[in-house]
């Protein structure tokens, strides 16, 4: 679930001609842009436990809660991303007074409500964050994060594959394979058991396709997705897993 901290404020608009709506800034799970989204409808969330088969309509006690404008409630809303125009749902908590203001802003042109600072904001569909383990070599962390985002956004495949080749080369150097070219480093990693035979084959595919992408600017989106997925697995096995095992042994 995505947590967002957003500022809350409100102001009254005097111009009747302006189209006023409730907006807030979040990172869209579809296009990954951090942008203002337009809230369409807001409603309070309510739920109840279903009656069991044998207890249907039996002992259905009524609980009364006295609330004021500062009482906290759960709410949700539908929204559209202003960048990609795709739909979202936002669940949040706020006090009753804030909920009243949000509803005014979505239906009354005289109200402008920008931002919200609730207890929590969760955006659906859930934002798929790139893998960014602190155990990755520092040289490749930012680059690999960008490569994963590039795949999510459907950016140019040749550039992604060239980046994958660079990440693989730096990762092998960080593992101690510094001599020779990338081909020989992959073979050394196989000989020492760092790479399995199938992982070696994948690594060579990244090497060869990376070379082709540099010189010919040719690559497919499927190749880009495949190579980023392989690197995620490779980095997990070679850098993250050993640290976790060591931590468990202590």
BELDA-V380341 format. One record per residue. N is the residue number from 0. SS is DSSP state (a for helix, b for strand, c for the rest). PSI is psi as a letter, one per 20 degrees, with the letter a starting at -180 (999 if undefined). NEAR is the number of other C-alpha atoms within 12 Angstrom. Layout:
n=N ss=SS psi=PSI near=NEAR
n=N ss=SS psi=PSI near=NEAR
This chain:
n=0 ss=c psi=q near=17
n=1 ss=c psi=p near=22
n=2 ss=c psi=p near=22
n=3 ss=c psi=p near=27
n=4 ss=c psi=p near=21
n=5 ss=c psi=p near=24
n=6 ss=c psi=q near=19
n=7 ss=c psi=p near=24
n=8 ss=b psi=r near=21
n=9 ss=b psi=q near=25
n=10 ss=b psi=q near=20
n=11 ss=b psi=p near=20
n=12 ss=c psi=p near=18
n=13 ss=c psi=h near=14
n=14 ss=c psi=p near=12
n=15 ss=c psi=i near=13
n=16 ss=c psi=h near=10
n=17 ss=c psi=q near=14
n=18 ss=c psi=o near=19
n=19 ss=c psi=p near=29
n=20 ss=c psi=r near=34
n=21 ss=b psi=p near=40
n=22 ss=b psi=q near=37
n=23 ss=b psi=q near=38
n=24 ss=b psi=p near=31
n=25 ss=b psi=r near=38
n=26 ss=b psi=o near=34
n=27 ss=c psi=p near=38
n=28 ss=c psi=i near=34
n=29 ss=c psi=g near=29
n=30 ss=c psi=i near=28
n=31 ss=c psi=j near=28
n=32 ss=c psi=q near=22
n=33 ss=b psi=o near=20
n=34 ss=b psi=r near=23
n=35 ss=b psi=p near=25
n=36 ss=b psi=q near=33
n=37 ss=b psi=p near=37
n=38 ss=b psi=p near=38
n=39 ss=b psi=g near=27
n=40 ss=b psi=q near=26
n=41 ss=b psi=p near=32
n=42 ss=b psi=q near=27
n=43 ss=b psi=q near=24
n=44 ss=c psi=p near=19
n=45 ss=c psi=q near=10
n=46 ss=c psi=r near=8
n=47 ss=c psi=q near=10
n=48 ss=c psi=p near=9
n=49 ss=c psi=q near=12
n=50 ss=c psi=q near=13
n=51 ss=c psi=r near=11
n=52 ss=a psi=h near=8
n=53 ss=a psi=i near=9
n=54 ss=a psi=j near=12
n=55 ss=c psi=p near=11
n=56 ss=c psi=j near=12
n=57 ss=c psi=p near=12
n=58 ss=c psi=k near=11
n=59 ss=c psi=n near=13
n=60 ss=c psi=q near=10
n=61 ss=c psi=p near=9
n=62 ss=c psi=p near=8
n=63 ss=c psi=p near=6
n=64 ss=c psi=p near=9
n=65 ss=c psi=p near=9
n=66 ss=c psi=q near=12
n=67 ss=c psi=a near=14
n=68 ss=c psi=i near=15
n=69 ss=c psi=i near=16
n=70 ss=c psi=p near=16
n=71 ss=b psi=p near=23
n=72 ss=b psi=q near=27
n=73 ss=b psi=q near=26
n=74 ss=b psi=r near=31
n=75 ss=b psi=r near=30
n=76 ss=b psi=q near=33
n=77 ss=b psi=q near=26
n=78 ss=b psi=r near=32
n=79 ss=b psi=p near=33
n=80 ss=b psi=p near=32
n=81 ss=c psi=i near=25
n=82 ss=c psi=g near=21
n=83 ss=c psi=i near=22
n=84 ss=c psi=k near=19
n=85 ss=c psi=q near=21
n=86 ss=b psi=q near=24
n=87 ss=b psi=r near=31
n=88 ss=b psi=p near=31
n=89 ss=b psi=p near=44
n=90 ss=b psi=p near=33
n=91 ss=b psi=r near=35
n=92 ss=b psi=p near=31
n=93 ss=b psi=r near=30
n=94 ss=b psi=r near=26
n=95 ss=a psi=h near=23
n=96 ss=a psi=g near=19
n=97 ss=a psi=h near=33
n=98 ss=a psi=h near=35
n=99 ss=a psi=g near=26
n=100 ss=a psi=h near=31
n=101 ss=a psi=g near=41
n=102 ss=a psi=h near=29
n=103 ss=a psi=g near=27
n=104 ss=a psi=h near=33
n=105 ss=a psi=i near=29
n=106 ss=a psi=i near=21
n=107 ss=c psi=p near=23
n=108 ss=c psi=i near=22
n=109 ss=c psi=i near=23
n=110 ss=b psi=p near=28
n=111 ss=b psi=o near=32
n=112 ss=b psi=o near=34
n=113 ss=b psi=o near=28
n=114 ss=c psi=r near=30
n=115 ss=c psi=q near=32
n=116 ss=c psi=m near=24
n=117 ss=c psi=a near=32
n=118 ss=c psi=h near=21
n=119 ss=c psi=q near=25
n=120 ss=b psi=p near=31
n=121 ss=b psi=p near=29
n=122 ss=b psi=p near=33
n=123 ss=b psi=p near=28
n=124 ss=c psi=q near=22
n=125 ss=c psi=q near=22
n=126 ss=c psi=p near=26
n=127 ss=c psi=o near=23
n=128 ss=c psi=q near=20
n=129 ss=c psi=q near=23
n=130 ss=c psi=p near=26
n=131 ss=c psi=m near=25
n=132 ss=c psi=p near=23
n=133 ss=c psi=i near=18
n=134 ss=c psi=i near=22
n=135 ss=c psi=q near=34
n=136 ss=c psi=p near=26
n=137 ss=a psi=h near=18
n=138 ss=a psi=h near=20
n=139 ss=a psi=i near=32
n=140 ss=a psi=g near=26
n=141 ss=a psi=g near=20
n=142 ss=a psi=g near=30
n=143 ss=a psi=h near=37
n=144 ss=a psi=g near=29
n=145 ss=a psi=h near=25
n=146 ss=a psi=g near=38
n=147 ss=a psi=g near=34
n=148 ss=a psi=h near=29
n=149 ss=a psi=g near=27
n=150 ss=a psi=g near=33
n=151 ss=a psi=h near=29
n=152 ss=c psi=i near=23
n=153 ss=c psi=k near=22
n=154 ss=c psi=r near=22
n=155 ss=c psi=p near=25
n=156 ss=a psi=g near=33
n=157 ss=a psi=g near=33
n=158 ss=a psi=h near=33
n=159 ss=a psi=g near=43
n=160 ss=a psi=h near=44
n=161 ss=a psi=g near=35
n=162 ss=a psi=h near=35
n=163 ss=a psi=g near=47
n=164 ss=a psi=g near=39
n=165 ss=a psi=g near=30
n=166 ss=a psi=g near=38
n=167 ss=a psi=g near=46
n=168 ss=a psi=g near=34
n=169 ss=a psi=g near=29
n=170 ss=a psi=g near=37
n=171 ss=a psi=h near=38
n=172 ss=a psi=g near=24
n=173 ss=a psi=h near=23
n=174 ss=c psi=j near=26
n=175 ss=c psi=j near=18
n=176 ss=c psi=n near=25
n=177 ss=c psi=i near=19
n=178 ss=c psi=q near=18
n=179 ss=c psi=a near=15
n=180 ss=c psi=a near=18
n=181 ss=a psi=h near=30
n=182 ss=a psi=g near=26
n=183 ss=a psi=h near=21
n=184 ss=a psi=h near=30
n=185 ss=a psi=g near=39
n=186 ss=a psi=h near=26
n=187 ss=a psi=g near=25
n=188 ss=a psi=h near=33
n=189 ss=a psi=g near=23
n=190 ss=a psi=h near=15
n=191 ss=c psi=i near=16
n=192 ss=c psi=j near=17
n=193 ss=c psi=h near=27
n=194 ss=c psi=p near=26
n=195 ss=c psi=r near=20
n=196 ss=a psi=g near=18
n=197 ss=a psi=h near=16
n=198 ss=a psi=h near=26
n=199 ss=a psi=g near=30
n=200 ss=a psi=g near=20
n=201 ss=a psi=g near=30
n=202 ss=a psi=g near=41
n=203 ss=a psi=h near=30
n=204 ss=a psi=g near=29
n=205 ss=a psi=g near=39
n=206 ss=a psi=g near=30
n=207 ss=a psi=g near=25
n=208 ss=a psi=h near=32
n=209 ss=a psi=g near=35
n=210 ss=a psi=g near=25
n=211 ss=a psi=h near=21
n=212 ss=a psi=h near=27
n=213 ss=a psi=g near=23
n=214 ss=a psi=h near=14
n=215 ss=a psi=i near=14
n=216 ss=c psi=k near=18
n=217 ss=c psi=p near=22
n=218 ss=c psi=q near=28
n=219 ss=c psi=q near=23
n=220 ss=a psi=h near=22
n=221 ss=a psi=g near=19
n=222 ss=a psi=g near=29
n=223 ss=a psi=g near=37
n=224 ss=a psi=g near=29
n=225 ss=a psi=g near=26
n=226 ss=a psi=h near=41
n=227 ss=a psi=h near=40
n=228 ss=a psi=g near=27
n=229 ss=a psi=g near=30
n=230 ss=a psi=h near=42
n=231 ss=a psi=g near=31
n=232 ss=a psi=g near=22
n=233 ss=a psi=g near=30
n=234 ss=a psi=h near=36
n=235 ss=a psi=g near=23
n=236 ss=a psi=g near=25
n=237 ss=a psi=h near=29
n=238 ss=a psi=h near=29
n=239 ss=a psi=g near=22
n=240 ss=a psi=g near=19
n=241 ss=a psi=h near=17
n=242 ss=a psi=g near=19
n=243 ss=a psi=g near=17
n=244 ss=a psi=g near=13
n=245 ss=a psi=g near=11
n=246 ss=a psi=h near=10
n=247 ss=a psi=h near=9
n=248 ss=a psi=i near=8
n=249 ss=c psi=999 near=7
